[in-house]
Structure formats: C-alpha cells, structure tokens
Amino acid sequence: MSRLDKLLALGVEQPKSEQLLGIVFESANDGHSICKWHVTPAHLNGAGIVLGGFTTAAADVGMGYAVMSLEGMEEHFTSVSINTTFHRPGNPGEITIDTKVIRNGRTMLYLESELFQNDKLLANVTSTMMKLPIKMTH
C-alpha cells in the first residue's frame, strides 16, 4: 500500500494550499498522478492569463501525489529545483495536470508534469526532489 493509499484511507483532508489553488486530486498509481486545476480570475496576472508561478505551483502539487503513490515511499521529500517551460497562455477553466516520476533514485527523484487545457499543451514542468531522512507518521 502506498503512502497516498494510507492517507486516503484515513480520510486526511486536502492541504489548504491545494484548496486555495483550486486543485482536485483525481488519481495516482505507481508514480503517475492526474489532478484537475480549476482556474479562476484570481489566478490571472495583469495581462489576463494564468500567472506562471501558479502554473508551477499546480504542477508541484501533482508531483507530490505522484511521489506519494510510489510503493514503499515512506520518506518526506522536497523540491530541489523546478523548471517550467510555457507553450501557450492558460485561461480560466479546467487544466489537467499529468505527472510522472521519471526516476526514483536512492536519494533523489526526477519528475515531469504536463499541463493541458482544451487538449492543448500549456506547459512542461520538470523537478528534482530530494528524499529526506525523516519517516512519515501516517
């Protein structure tokens, strides 16, 4: 059973940061997660498009779910680097966050997220995460 399965079984509430962003977890299994991001006018910059930092934060949430879905992943983890490549602007509405763990090493994890709106690629986000030597309590 993955850590994510355990948290879901316990009925642990979604973190406030995810609620604030409007991200809804859909599924995760074996290092692959799908989340939906409900973009509102509050997520837009002065030009009327999704603020890039929110896009990166949304991908980071999807990455957390992907890591937690790995079998036997009991450590805490944190982002060491995160890089976003934007392909087109995002608008209010639904954005799909599709994330995969590319490599699960002894101390580091490598991930990639693709964000889509209306079946068009908005951004690719890559991240390196470090496993922390602290075991999870639940």
VEXDREN-2710 file (C-alpha; in Angstrom, 1 decimal):
% VEXDREN-2710
k/r/px/py/pz
1/MET/0.0/0.0/0.0
2/SER/1.4/3.4/-1.0
3/ARG/1.6/6.3/1.4
4/LEU/-1.2/8.0/-0.7
5/ASP/-3.4/5.0/-0.3
6/LYS/-2.9/5.2/3.5
7/LEU/-3.7/8.9/3.6
8/LEU/-6.9/8.4/1.5
9/ALA/-8.0/5.5/3.8
10/LEU/-7.5/7.7/6.8
11/GLY/-9.6/10.5/5.2
12/VAL/-6.9/13.1/5.6
13/GLU/-8.1/16.4/4.4
14/GLN/-6.6/18.0/1.3
15/PRO/-3.9/20.6/2.2
16/LYS/-5.1/24.2/2.4
17/SER/-2.6/25.3/-0.3
18/GLU/-4.3/22.9/-2.8
19/GLN/-7.7/24.2/-1.8
20/LEU/-6.5/27.7/-2.3
21/LEU/-5.2/27.0/-5.8
22/GLY/-8.4/25.0/-6.7
23/ILE/-6.6/21.7/-7.4
24/VAL/-8.6/18.5/-7.2
25/PHE/-6.8/15.1/-7.0
26/GLU/-8.2/12.6/-9.4
27/SER/-6.0/9.5/-9.4
28/ALA/-2.5/8.3/-8.7
29/ASN/-0.8/5.0/-9.0
30/ASP/2.8/3.7/-9.3
31/GLY/4.4/7.2/-9.7
32/HIS/1.7/8.6/-12.1
33/SER/-0.9/11.2/-11.0
34/ILE/-3.7/13.1/-12.6
35/CYS/-5.1/16.3/-11.0
36/LYS/-7.6/18.9/-12.2
37/TRP/-6.9/22.6/-11.6
38/HIS/-10.0/24.9/-11.7
39/VAL/-8.5/28.2/-12.8
40/THR/-10.5/31.3/-11.7
41/PRO/-9.9/35.0/-12.4
42/ALA/-8.0/35.1/-9.1
43/HIS/-5.2/33.0/-10.8
44/LEU/-4.7/35.6/-13.6
45/ASN/-2.0/38.2/-13.9
46/GLY/-2.4/41.7/-15.2
47/ALA/-2.5/40.5/-18.8
48/GLY/-5.5/38.3/-18.0
49/ILE/-3.7/35.0/-18.3
50/VAL/-2.7/32.4/-15.7
51/LEU/0.2/33.6/-13.6
52/GLY/3.3/31.5/-14.3
53/GLY/4.1/30.9/-10.6
54/PHE/0.6/29.4/-10.1
55/THR/1.2/27.1/-13.0
56/THR/4.5/25.9/-11.5
57/ALA/2.8/25.5/-8.0
58/ALA/0.0/23.5/-9.6
59/ALA/2.5/21.1/-11.2
60/ASP/4.3/20.8/-7.9
61/VAL/1.1/19.6/-6.3
62/GLY/0.7/16.9/-9.0
63/MET/4.3/15.9/-8.4
64/GLY/3.6/15.4/-4.7
65/TYR/0.7/13.0/-5.5
66/ALA/2.9/11.1/-8.0
67/VAL/5.7/10.6/-5.4
68/MET/3.2/9.6/-2.6
69/SER/1.8/6.9/-5.0
70/LEU/5.1/5.0/-5.1
71/GLU/5.0/1.7/-3.3
72/GLY/7.3/1.8/-0.2
73/MET/7.8/5.6/-0.3
74/GLU/7.9/6.5/3.4
75/GLU/10.3/9.4/3.4
76/HIS/9.4/13.1/3.4
77/PHE/10.6/14.8/0.2
78/THR/11.2/18.3/-1.0
79/SER/11.8/20.1/-4.3
80/VAL/15.4/20.9/-5.0
81/SER/14.8/22.5/-8.4
82/ILE/11.7/23.1/-10.5
83/ASN/11.7/24.4/-14.1
84/THR/8.7/25.4/-16.2
85/THR/8.6/25.8/-19.9
86/PHE/5.5/27.6/-21.1
87/HIS/4.0/26.8/-24.6
88/ARG/0.8/28.9/-24.5
89/PRO/-1.1/31.0/-22.0
90/GLY/-3.7/29.5/-19.7
91/ASN/-7.1/30.9/-19.2
92/PRO/-9.9/30.4/-16.6
93/GLY/-11.4/26.9/-16.8
94/GLU/-10.1/23.4/-16.2
95/ILE/-6.4/22.5/-16.6
96/THR/-5.3/18.8/-16.4
97/ILE/-2.0/18.1/-14.6
98/ASP/-0.5/14.8/-15.7
99/THR/2.6/13.9/-13.7
100/LYS/5.1/11.0/-13.8
101/VAL/8.0/10.0/-11.7
102/ILE/10.8/9.6/-14.3
103/ARG/13.4/8.2/-12.0
104/ASN/13.2/7.1/-8.3
105/GLY/16.8/7.0/-7.1
106/ARG/18.3/6.3/-3.7
107/THR/18.2/9.9/-2.5
108/MET/16.7/11.9/-5.4
109/LEU/13.5/11.7/-7.5
110/TYR/13.1/13.2/-11.0
111/LEU/9.6/14.1/-12.2
112/GLU/7.8/15.7/-15.2
113/SER/4.4/17.3/-15.4
114/GLU/2.4/18.2/-18.5
115/LEU/-0.4/20.7/-18.1
116/PHE/-3.2/20.7/-20.7
117/GLN/-6.2/22.9/-21.3
118/ASN/-8.7/22.0/-24.0
119/ASP/-6.4/19.2/-25.1
120/LYS/-3.5/21.6/-25.8
121/LEU/-0.2/21.6/-24.0
122/LEU/0.2/24.7/-21.9
123/ALA/3.5/23.8/-20.0
124/ASN/6.0/21.2/-19.2
125/VAL/7.4/21.2/-15.7
126/THR/10.4/19.2/-14.5
127/SER/11.6/18.8/-11.0
128/THR/14.3/17.2/-9.0
129/MET/13.2/16.2/-5.5
130/MET/15.3/15.1/-2.5
131/LYS/14.2/12.3/-0.2
132/LEU/14.6/13.5/3.4
133/PRO/15.7/11.0/6.1
134/ILE/12.5/11.5/8.1
135/LYS/9.9/8.8/8.1
136/MET/6.2/9.6/7.7
137/THR/3.9/9.4/10.7
138/HIS/0.9/8.5/8.5
END
